[in-house]
Amino acid sequence: MLYLPDELWLQIVAALRPDDLWILHQTSRQLQRVVEEVWQSPRGPISIFLVGPQFSLGSGSHHRWFDVRVTITFTFQSFSSGNPQYAKFGSSLVVPEGYCKPALEKWKRMCRRGIGDRQDWRVQCGYEGDLRVLKLPHLQLVGDEGVGLWVDWREMFNIYFRPDLESRRKLERDLDARKAVNVHCECDSLEPSRESI
């Protein structure tokens, strides 16, 4: 692979989409370092990510058709000064807005009981990006009442972008298989060549 100084790579990767950045992150140690520097910059791609739980306001653990489902969305605030592996998400937004008070009360109760690693987290890249439901086993709550979240951002992006990587690899395998079939068909043609006639 072509070696370029980090400063040039920073200029190149600054124009890439978050999913392309994460793919590039997987290619070499130098690019991993450069991409992580971009992610951790003040206006880096992590700043547009949204994380939050969705749950029912009804009693019990199962959603019924007449229960109201609410989503609490947390936005990126900062990186941990002691451990830059963790990003803090806070400033919650509740949807639907009319259920803000009961949703936050139930969220506080859930946090006091403890959020296990079975909790599903809705992660979205911006307001228009793909919404994916993920398990984030290393996620930690900020405070006893869940006023924010500490998210292992590398873990979150590895899980969030994994479907894209798998679908791209499958597409590449399919294209390679089609090329192999086309080459095979061209070589095994039943029509005589002009030289043999």
C-alpha positions as CSV (number, residue, x, y, z in Angstrom):
1,M,0.0,0.0,0.0
2,L,1.2,3.5,-0.8
3,Y,2.7,5.2,2.2
4,L,1.6,8.8,2.8
5,P,2.3,11.0,5.9
6,D,-0.5,11.1,8.4
7,E,-1.2,14.8,7.6
8,L,-2.0,13.9,4.0
9,W,-4.2,11.0,5.1
10,L,-6.1,13.3,7.4
11,Q,-6.9,15.6,4.5
12,I,-8.1,12.6,2.4
13,V,-10.2,10.9,5.0
14,A,-11.9,14.1,6.2
15,A,-14.1,14.0,3.2
16,L,-15.3,10.4,3.6
17,R,-18.6,9.1,5.0
18,P,-18.6,7.4,8.4
19,D,-19.1,3.9,7.0
20,D,-16.2,4.4,4.5
21,L,-14.1,5.7,7.3
22,W,-14.7,2.6,9.4
23,I,-13.9,0.3,6.5
24,L,-10.6,2.3,6.0
25,H,-10.0,1.9,9.8
26,Q,-9.7,-1.8,9.3
27,T,-6.9,-1.7,6.7
28,S,-3.7,-0.8,8.4
29,R,-2.3,0.5,11.7
30,Q,-1.5,3.9,10.2
31,L,-5.0,4.3,8.8
32,Q,-6.5,3.1,12.1
33,R,-4.6,5.8,13.9
34,V,-5.6,8.5,11.4
35,V,-9.2,7.5,11.3
36,E,-9.5,7.4,15.1
37,E,-8.0,10.9,15.2
38,V,-10.7,12.1,12.8
39,W,-13.4,10.3,14.9
40,Q,-12.2,12.0,18.0
41,S,-11.9,15.5,16.6
42,P,-14.5,18.0,17.9
43,R,-16.6,17.9,14.8
44,G,-15.8,14.3,13.9
45,P,-18.4,11.8,12.7
46,I,-19.2,10.5,16.2
47,S,-20.8,13.9,16.9
48,I,-23.8,13.0,14.7
49,F,-24.5,9.6,16.2
50,L,-27.6,9.1,18.4
51,V,-28.0,6.3,21.0
52,G,-30.9,5.4,23.1
53,P,-33.3,2.7,24.4
54,Q,-36.9,2.1,23.3
55,F,-39.4,0.7,25.8
56,S,-43.0,0.4,26.6
57,L,-44.7,2.6,29.2
58,G,-47.1,-0.2,30.1
59,S,-46.5,-2.4,33.2
60,G,-44.8,-5.6,32.7
61,S,-42.0,-6.7,30.4
62,H,-43.9,-7.4,27.3
63,H,-45.3,-4.8,24.8
64,R,-49.0,-5.0,24.2
65,W,-50.8,-3.4,21.3
66,F,-52.3,-0.6,23.4
67,D,-49.0,0.3,25.2
68,V,-47.2,3.5,24.2
69,R,-43.6,2.8,23.0
70,V,-41.2,5.6,23.8
71,T,-37.6,6.3,22.7
72,I,-35.1,8.2,24.7
73,T,-32.3,9.5,22.4
74,F,-29.0,10.6,23.8
75,T,-26.6,12.7,21.7
76,F,-22.8,12.8,21.8
77,Q,-21.3,15.2,24.3
78,S,-17.6,14.4,24.9
79,F,-14.9,11.8,25.2
80,S,-13.7,10.5,28.6
81,S,-10.6,12.4,29.6
82,G,-9.4,9.3,31.6
83,N,-10.3,6.7,29.0
84,P,-10.8,8.0,25.4
85,Q,-12.2,4.6,24.5
86,Y,-15.5,5.9,26.0
87,A,-17.7,8.6,24.7
88,K,-20.3,10.3,26.8
89,F,-23.8,10.7,25.3
90,G,-26.3,12.9,27.1
91,S,-28.9,15.6,26.5
92,S,-31.9,13.3,26.2
93,L,-34.8,13.7,23.8
94,V,-38.0,11.8,24.3
95,V,-40.3,10.7,21.5
96,P,-43.3,11.1,21.5
97,E,-42.8,14.4,23.3
98,G,-46.2,14.2,25.1
99,Y,-44.9,11.3,27.2
100,C,-41.7,12.9,28.3
101,K,-42.4,12.9,32.0
102,P,-43.7,9.3,32.4
103,A,-40.9,8.1,30.0
104,L,-38.1,9.7,32.1
105,E,-39.7,8.4,35.3
106,K,-39.7,4.8,34.0
107,W,-36.2,5.2,32.6
108,K,-35.0,6.3,36.1
109,R,-36.7,3.2,37.6
110,M,-35.1,1.0,35.0
111,C,-31.6,2.5,35.7
112,R,-32.0,2.1,39.5
113,R,-32.7,-1.6,38.9
114,G,-29.8,-1.9,36.5
115,I,-29.6,-2.1,32.8
116,G,-28.3,-5.5,31.8
117,D,-26.4,-6.4,28.7
118,R,-29.7,-7.8,27.2
119,Q,-30.9,-4.2,26.6
120,D,-31.4,-3.3,23.0
121,W,-30.0,0.1,22.0
122,R,-31.1,2.1,19.0
123,V,-28.1,3.6,17.2
124,Q,-28.5,6.0,14.3
125,C,-26.0,7.9,12.2
126,G,-27.6,11.3,12.2
127,Y,-31.3,11.9,11.9
128,E,-31.5,10.5,8.4
129,G,-29.0,7.6,8.7
130,D,-29.7,3.9,9.1
131,L,-31.3,3.0,12.4
132,R,-29.9,-0.2,13.9
133,V,-30.8,-2.1,17.0
134,L,-27.6,-3.3,18.8
135,K,-26.5,-4.9,21.9
136,L,-23.8,-2.8,23.6
137,P,-22.4,-5.0,26.5
138,H,-19.8,-2.4,27.6
139,L,-22.2,0.5,27.8
140,Q,-22.3,2.2,31.3
141,L,-24.9,4.6,32.7
142,V,-23.9,8.1,34.0
143,G,-25.2,8.3,37.5
144,D,-27.9,6.1,39.2
145,E,-30.7,7.7,37.2
146,G,-29.2,7.4,33.7
147,V,-28.7,11.1,32.9
148,G,-26.3,10.0,30.2
149,L,-24.4,7.0,28.8
150,W,-20.8,6.1,28.6
151,V,-20.4,4.2,25.3
152,D,-17.4,2.2,24.1
153,W,-17.4,3.9,20.8
154,R,-15.1,1.4,19.0
155,E,-17.3,-1.5,20.0
156,M,-20.4,0.5,18.9
157,F,-19.0,1.2,15.5
158,N,-17.7,-2.3,15.0
159,I,-21.2,-3.6,15.6
160,Y,-23.0,-0.8,13.7
161,F,-20.9,-1.0,10.6
162,R,-20.5,-4.8,10.5
163,P,-23.6,-5.4,8.4
164,D,-22.2,-3.1,5.7
165,L,-18.9,-4.9,5.7
166,E,-20.6,-8.3,5.4
167,S,-22.9,-7.1,2.6
168,R,-20.0,-5.6,0.7
169,R,-17.9,-8.7,1.1
170,K,-20.9,-10.8,-0.1
171,L,-21.3,-8.5,-3.1
172,E,-17.6,-8.8,-3.9
173,R,-17.8,-12.6,-3.7
174,D,-20.9,-12.6,-6.0
175,L,-19.1,-10.4,-8.5
176,D,-16.0,-12.6,-8.4
177,A,-18.2,-15.7,-8.9
178,R,-19.9,-14.1,-11.9
179,K,-16.5,-13.1,-13.5
180,A,-15.4,-16.7,-13.0
181,V,-18.5,-18.1,-14.7
182,N,-18.1,-15.6,-17.6
183,V,-14.4,-16.6,-18.1
184,H,-15.4,-20.2,-17.9
185,C,-18.2,-19.7,-20.5
186,E,-15.9,-17.8,-22.8
187,C,-13.2,-20.6,-22.7
188,D,-15.6,-23.5,-23.1
189,S,-17.6,-22.0,-26.0
190,L,-18.9,-24.7,-28.4
191,E,-18.6,-22.4,-31.4
192,P,-15.4,-23.1,-33.4
193,S,-12.9,-20.3,-33.6
194,R,-12.0,-18.7,-36.9
195,E,-8.5,-20.3,-36.8
196,S,-10.0,-23.8,-36.7
197,I,-12.2,-23.4,-39.8
